[in-house]
Amino acid sequence: MRKSSVSIAVFLFLSAVLLGGCGDGRAQDWTDARLYVGLSNDQGEISAADFNAFTDAVITPLFPDGLTVFHADGQWREPNGTVTREKSAVVELIYHDSAENRAHIAAIIDQYKRRFHQQSVLLVVTHPSVDFL
């Protein structure tokens, strides 16, 4: 009976060690993607209604768990050297890293550039420690 008790104790100890981090959201692979987008083009400013419609139709279906949008004043240097200032938005998405989610980010960028006639979208990706308290 003693061997059985030791075996059970070892099993419980190893289970606790191996499974200890499973309930901690920080133990999972999280990605923070920030998309910096311009809110003007050759036709003028992109309206809040158009930007919100894009968010509702394109981003939200791909990342239904949530996102954050920061409105900002941005500037960047065009290929000809001219510095352009414009209203901008930063769309922040925090999600579990996967090939599918990386493809979703690429699709959002591609669709934004096509719909709003943008030369580029700045993408900044980090891997933060995330905890929902």
C-alpha positions in Angstrom: 0.0 0.0 0.0 2.9 2.3 0.6 4.1 2.2 -3.1 0.6 3.0 -4.2 0.5 6.1 -1.9 3.9 7.3 -3.2 2.8 6.8 -6.8 -0.4 8.8 -6.2 1.6 11.6 -4.5 4.1 11.7 -7.4 1.3 11.8 -9.9 -0.5 14.6 -8.1 2.7 16.6 -7.8 3.6 16.2 -11.4 0.1 17.1 -12.5 0.2 20.3 -10.4 3.5 21.3 -11.8 2.6 20.5 -15.4 -0.9 22.0 -15.4 -0.2 24.9 -13.0 0.0 27.5 -15.7 -3.0 26.4 -17.7 -5.5 28.8 -16.1 -3.2 31.8 -16.4 -3.9 33.9 -19.5 -0.3 35.1 -19.5 0.9 31.6 -20.2 -0.6 31.7 -23.6 0.9 33.3 -26.7 -0.6 36.8 -27.1 0.0 39.2 -29.9 -0.6 43.0 -29.8 -1.0 44.4 -33.3 -1.3 48.1 -33.8 -2.4 49.3 -37.3 -1.7 52.9 -37.9 -3.9 54.2 -40.7 -4.3 57.5 -42.4 -7.7 59.1 -42.5 -7.3 61.1 -45.8 -6.5 60.4 -49.4 -6.5 62.2 -52.8 -10.3 62.6 -52.5 -10.1 64.3 -49.1 -10.7 63.1 -45.5 -12.1 59.7 -44.7 -15.3 60.3 -42.7 -15.9 58.9 -39.3 -18.9 57.1 -40.8 -16.8 55.5 -43.5 -14.1 54.5 -41.0 -16.7 53.0 -38.6 -18.4 51.2 -41.5 -15.0 49.6 -42.4 -14.4 48.6 -38.8 -17.9 47.1 -38.5 -17.8 45.3 -41.8 -14.1 44.1 -42.0 -12.3 44.2 -38.6 -15.0 43.2 -36.2 -16.0 40.0 -38.0 -12.4 38.9 -38.0 -11.7 39.8 -34.4 -15.1 39.7 -32.7 -13.7 39.6 -29.1 -12.8 43.3 -29.3 -10.5 46.1 -30.4 -9.5 49.6 -29.4 -9.3 52.6 -31.7 -7.2 55.6 -30.9 -7.7 58.8 -32.9 -4.5 60.7 -33.5 -2.7 63.4 -35.5 0.0 61.7 -37.6 2.6 62.5 -40.1 4.8 60.6 -42.4 7.3 61.2 -45.2 6.1 60.4 -48.7 8.5 58.7 -51.2 9.1 62.1 -52.8 10.4 63.5 -49.4 7.3 65.6 -48.6 6.1 65.4 -45.0 2.3 64.9 -44.9 0.3 65.5 -41.8 -3.2 64.0 -41.5 -5.8 62.7 -39.0 -5.0 59.1 -38.2 -6.3 56.2 -36.3 -4.6 53.4 -34.5 -6.5 50.1 -34.3 -5.2 47.9 -31.6 -6.0 44.2 -31.5 -4.8 41.8 -28.9 -5.3 38.1 -29.8 -3.8 34.7 -29.6 -1.0 34.2 -32.1 -2.0 31.9 -35.0 -1.5 31.6 -38.7 -5.2 32.4 -39.2 -5.0 35.6 -37.1 -1.9 36.7 -38.9 -3.8 36.2 -42.2 -6.7 38.2 -40.8 -4.3 41.1 -40.0 -2.9 41.0 -43.6 -6.5 41.0 -45.0 -7.5 44.0 -42.9 -4.4 45.9 -44.2 -5.0 44.9 -47.8 -8.7 45.9 -47.7 -8.0 49.2 -45.9 -5.4 50.2 -48.5 -7.7 49.3 -51.4 -10.9 50.8 -50.0 -9.3 54.1 -48.9 -6.6 54.4 -51.6 -3.7 54.2 -49.1 -0.1 53.6 -50.0 0.6 51.8 -46.8 -0.5 50.9 -43.3 2.0 50.8 -40.5 1.9 47.6 -38.5 3.6 47.2 -35.2 3.5 43.8 -33.5 4.6 42.9 -30.0 4.1 40.0 -27.7 3.0 41.3 -24.3 2.2 39.7 -21.1 -1.6 39.8 -20.8 -3.8 39.4 -17.8 -7.5 40.1 -17.5 -8.2 41.2 -13.9 
